[in-house]
Amino acid sequence: MNALPERVHDLLREGGSTLATAESLTGGRLAALLTAVPGASATYRGGVVAYASDVKTSVLGVPQDLVDRVGVVSAECAAAMAEGVRRLIGATYGVATTGVAGPAEQEGKAPGTVFVAVAGPGGGPTLALELPGGRDQVVDRTCEEALSALLSLLASTGLR
C-alpha cells in the first residue's frame, strides 16, 4: 500500500491541491499513511479522528438530524464528514472513513460494514463496502479503498 499514499501526494502536488482526512473506524491510520511520505506537508493539511458520534456533529458539522435518521455508519454520514473536514481544515479535498471494524455490531451493522467518502470542489464518490477479516484487516483495507477512491477522483479531474 506504500505506493498509494505517494501517488496521492504526487497527483495533489501536480494539481496544486491539498487534502484533509476525517476518520472514525480507521482511528488516524489513514493520516499516518499519508504523513509517512516525505514531503507530505506540501499537500496534507491535517485531519480529525472523530471516533465518537458527538465529535462528528460538533467538530465536523455532521447534522444531528442526519445522525438521528441514518446513523453514523452510513454513506450519508461519510459524505458529510468528508465535506465537513474539507471545510474545517481548508483543503481542496476531504476523505472520510466510518463504519464497523469489529468485533461487535454497531447500529445493527456487522463488522466489516464500511463507508468511505471523498469530497472535492465538484463533489466526489461515496463507497459502501463489506470487508472481510478481523479488525486490523478491515482498517487496513478501508485505508486502501479511501486512497484508491481519491486517486480515481483526481484522475477523473485531469490530475494525472
N, C-alpha and C positions, 0 to 999 in steps of 0.2 A: 504494500500500500504506500510505500515511501514515495513512489513516483507521482501519485495523485496530488499530494499537497504541493509538490514542486511545480507541477503543471498548472495547478490553480494559480499559484503566485505568478508564474510566467505570463499567463493569459491576463490576469488582472493588471500586471505591470504594463504589458503591451497596450492595454486599453486605458491606462491612466485611472484605473478603478480601485476601489477599496472594499473590504469585507468586514463584517461583524457576525458573531455567532450567538445564538440563543439555544442553550442546551438544557434538557431535562434528563432523560434517561442516560445520556452519554456523559453527564457529570463533569464536563470540562475536557474530556478526551479529544474531542474534535479540535478545540483550541490548542491543546498540547501538540497534536499532529501538525497543525498549521504553523505554530511558533517554533517548532523544531527545525524548520527550514531556514538556513542562513539568509539574511536579508528580508525576513518576513515582515519586519516593521515598515517596509515600504508599501505594503498592501493590506496587512491585517491591523485593524484599528482597535479591536477589543471584543469582549463578549460578556455574556451574563449566564451564569449557571442558575437557572430558575427551577430548582428541584421541587420546591413546594408550590402548590397551586396558587396561593396568595401572592407569591413573588411574580408569577406570570401576569397577574392582574395589576398589582401595584407598581411594579418596575417596568414591565414590558408593555403595559397598556392593553392586555387582552381583555376584552369586555366581559364583565362578570355575568351578564345575561347569556353570553355565548358559552361560558363555562357551565352555567346552570342548565343550559339547553342541551349541549352535546358533550360536555366533559372536556378534560384536558388531554385525554387520549383520543384525539380526533384530528382529522385533516384541517378542519376549521381553526382549531387551536394552533396547530403548527404554522399555518399561514399567518395568523395574527401575531405569533411570536416572531416570525421572520421579518414581517413588516415593522413590528414594534422595535426590534433591536436595530434594524436598519435606520430607523428614525432617531432612536435614542443615542446611538453611537455616531451617527452622521456618516454612514458608509453608503457606497453605491449599491452594494448587495448585502442581504441578510440571509443567513442559513439557520434553520431551526430543526431541532430534533425533540420529539416527545413520543412516549409510548411506555411499554411494559417490558423491562428487561428480565423480570422474574426475581425470585422464584414464584411469587404468588400473583394472582389476578389483581387487576386494578380496574375499577369502574366496570366490572363484569367482563373485562377483556383479558384474554390469555397472554401469558408471557410470549414474547416474540411479535406482538402486535405493535407496529411502529409507524409513525408518520414523520416524514421529512418534508420541509418546505424551503423553497428559495424565493426570495423577493428581490426584485431589481426595479430599475426605472420603468420598465414595461411589464411588470408583473413577474410571474415565474411559476414553475411547476410545484405541485404537491404530490408526494408519493405515499401510497398506502402499502405497507409491507407486512408480510407474515414470515418472520425469520426463524429458522430452526436453531437449536443448540441451547447451550447454557448461557448464563448471564453475560460472561465476557465475550462469548461469540456473538451474541445479539448486539452488544455495544460496538464491537469492532466492525461488524457488518453494517451497522447503522452509519458509522462514520464514513465507511467506504461508499455507501449509497448516497450520502449527503454530498461528498466531494464529487462523485460522478454526476449527480444532478446539476451541481453548479457548473461543472465543466461543459455539460451539454448545453446549458443556457448560454454560457459565454461563447461557445462555438456557434450557436444559432444566431447570436447578435453580431457575428463577424469578428469576434476576438479570437483569432486563430494563432 
